Amino acid sequence: MAIDLDRHAQIRIELLKLGVSFSDVASRAERSRSGATGCSQGRFFSHAIQAELAKSLGTTPQALFPERYDEEGNPLKHRS
C-alpha cells in the first residue's frame, strides 16, 4: 500500500474544518488514534477507520480511498 501524505494532510484539514479529530474518528471506530492516522496516511488498511473517516467527511470509503477498493466497491485484499 502506498503512503500518501498529501491526501492525509487534506483529510486532516477537512476534519479540522468540521471540528473532528483523528482521536474522534478512532474512538468511533474503536481503534487507536495512531491507527486512524496510519490508515489515513496509507501505512495500513482498516475498513473500520476508512468507514469512519468517510462518514465524518460525508463521503464513502470507496471515494476517499479508491485504490483500496475494486470496481464494485469491495475492499481489495491487503497484507496484514
N, C-alpha and C positions, 0 to 999 in steps of 0.2 A: 504494500500500500504506500502510495506516495505522500510525503509530508507536504502540506500546502499551508504555509504560514500566512500568506496573503488572505486566503479565504477565512482562516481562523481570526485574523485581525478584523475582517469585515463582519463576521458573526459577532465578535466581541462588541464592536461598535454598535451594531443593530440591537443587541441585547441591552446594552447600556442605555440607549435611547428609550427603550421600553421599561427601564428600571429593573431589569432582570440580570442576575449574575450567574456565573458558571456554578457557584455554590447552590443557587436556587434550582437550576436545571438538574444538577447532580442529586440534590435532595429528592426531587420529584421522581427521578429515575432510580432512586435507591442505590446510588453509586457514589464514589468519592469525587470531590472537586477536581482532583488531579486526573481522574478518569474522564471527566467531562472535557477538560482542557485537552488531554491527549487524544481523545476521539475527534474533537473539533480540528485539531492540528493534522490528523491523519496518521497518528502513530499506531493506532489500533482501531478495530471495528467494535462497536457496541450498538445494536439495534435500539436498545432502551434509551441510550443517550441521544442517538440520532433522532429518534422519535420525539423526545422532549425538546431538543434544540429546535426542531422543525415546528413543533406545536407552539413554542414560545414566539417564534418568528412568523407564525401564520402561514406556513407552507408545509410541504411534505418532505420526508426524508429523501425521497427519490429526486426531488427538485434541488434540495440543498446539497446532496452528495450523489450526483448522477452516476459517477464511476463505480459506486458501490452496489448498484442495482442493475438487473438485466432489463431488457426492453419491456417486459411485462410488469416491472416494478418489484420483482422478487429479489431479496438480498443475494448477492453473489457469495460464494463460499470463500472464507478467508482463513488464513492460518491463525492459530491462537498464539 
